[in-house]
Amino acid sequence: MQNIDQIRTELLAEIAAAATADDIERVRVAALGRKGSVTELTKTIGALAPEERRAAGALINVLKDEIAAAIEARKTAIETGALSARLARERIDVTLPARPETEGRIHPISQVVDELVGIFAEMGFAFAEGPHIETDEHNFTALNIPPEHPARQDHDTFYLPEKADGTRLLLRTHTSSVQIRSMRKAQPPIRIIVPGRTFRADHDATHSPMFHQIEGLVVDETTHMGHLKGCLIEFCRAFFDVDDLPVRFRPSFFPFTEPSAEMDIGCSREGGGLTIGKGADWLEILGCGMVHPKVLANCGIDPARYQGFAFGLGIERVAMLKYGIPDLRTFYESDLRWLRHYGFAPYDVPTIAGGLTR
Ligand code: DAH
């Protein structure tokens, strides 16, 4: 049958030329559909002489199977090709740096916490945290601030309602409470850095009822005041990024340290501004001291064998100094314009090696 060969050649050419799923479907309908060329061919069998029908029917069936298989194969090839093309087109290079136009900003408090923790982590301190709601014992008594101690007055404590047994929980007034928790949990050597929220009933231009502190604690058998000074000098120079930053330690008093000191850094207030690192003025930066033997004993640590130092500083304060933020209250106003101005790019995680701020 001349006709069969011709139809086969034409259809195979059309199938080969089909480029899309729609093309191949059109070819399928035109060949095998109800009015398709192969289907029409089948209908001609009835008109043949009875002795020719068998052979013609067999030939047409072979053609039908052949065309169906070719269509199927082409369809698969088109689909795989489309998928590969799409995969190539939609490929994402995950190693590309984040887009600099990223909208979000890191709040200066979070940034400074990352910087502080980064510096102390590099010195071998471990990160620790404690709860905001504390017992009187952790926040005061075990820190050698017994009931009626005058230092309690300075703390303007927020108390929770009294419980049936007469005790009151409180919002921790300093991160020093975590010293107690850490020393009661683990035996020395202890080397921790503790950032977190603190609360005092005090609200004006330089005080906020919620603010942040960072606490440091080192306890072992050999640490002395020289280590305290070396560690804190190193820290201030790294944090303010001034290599020859002048510092001084002034005698002070805290119930939980003996001796106690306050650390100042050199600054200049000439011309109404504030420049850290040079000039004739001093700026108080943190409180510190050797852990009081009574505090060690309160935590089950033998003060005849162990000693160490502690320090605490206000995070808002150092953030304001380092980044020239003039007003404390703006930290908590959630003003987007402020955040865009004072905030930090999200993917610039501060490290000593990579730079604290960029
Ligand atoms: N807890 C003190 C405060 O809130 C700060 C402080 C001073 C912490 C001396 C210390 C320290 O660990 O040794 O004012």
Residues whose N, C-alpha, C, O or C-beta is under 5 A from the ligand:
A	BS01	DAH	T173 H174 S176 G216 F254 T257 G287 C288 G289 A310 F311 G312
